[in-house]
Amino acid sequence: MYISGSGQNADANPANSQVYVVRFYVEGEPGKKIVVSLPSKQYLNHSRKSKRLRIRKFYFGCGLSKRGRAKIKGNGRTKLLCIGAKVKIGANHPAGVYTSTIPFEVNYK
């Protein structure tokens, strides 16, 4: 994600059909409910400098409820599931490309 500016939020929310949102399906036992969870204190790292932005909030969307829950349909697959994030850009964060790999878990509920 390319970020610039200062003192503002960068928002990638599935509800707004934004580009920088993770999209995926889960396959499993038809009819079962699942829950997606993410670890706290995740960061986006600047591609060239040793600066990072803390992710302030995760958003669940598409086929996920606001609490990260969904149901596996009769064909053994969920609807499209989406996760987005919000970061606050501070004065000391340079413009540039910020990336990260963020682990998440999917479990039967």
LINGI-V288235 format. One line per field, one symbol per residue. ss: DSSP state (2 for helix, 1 for strand, 0 for the rest). phi: phi as a letter, one per 30 degrees, with the letter a starting at -180 (. if undefined). burial: b if it has 24 or more other ideal C-beta (glycine too) atoms within 12 Angstrom, else e. Layout:
ss->???
phi->???
burial->???
This chain:
ss->0110000111110222000001110010000011111100001111000001111111111100000011100000100011111111100000011110000111110
phi->.dbbjaibccbbcedchdddbdbacbcldeidcbbcbbddhcbccddbcdcbcdddacccahdcddcicabddedibdddcbbbbbbccddccddlccbaccdbcbbdc
burial->bebeeeeeebbbbbeeeeebbbeeebeeeeeeebbbebeeebebbbeeeeebbebeebbbbbbbeeebbbbbeeeeebeebbbbbbbebeeebeeeebebeeebebeee
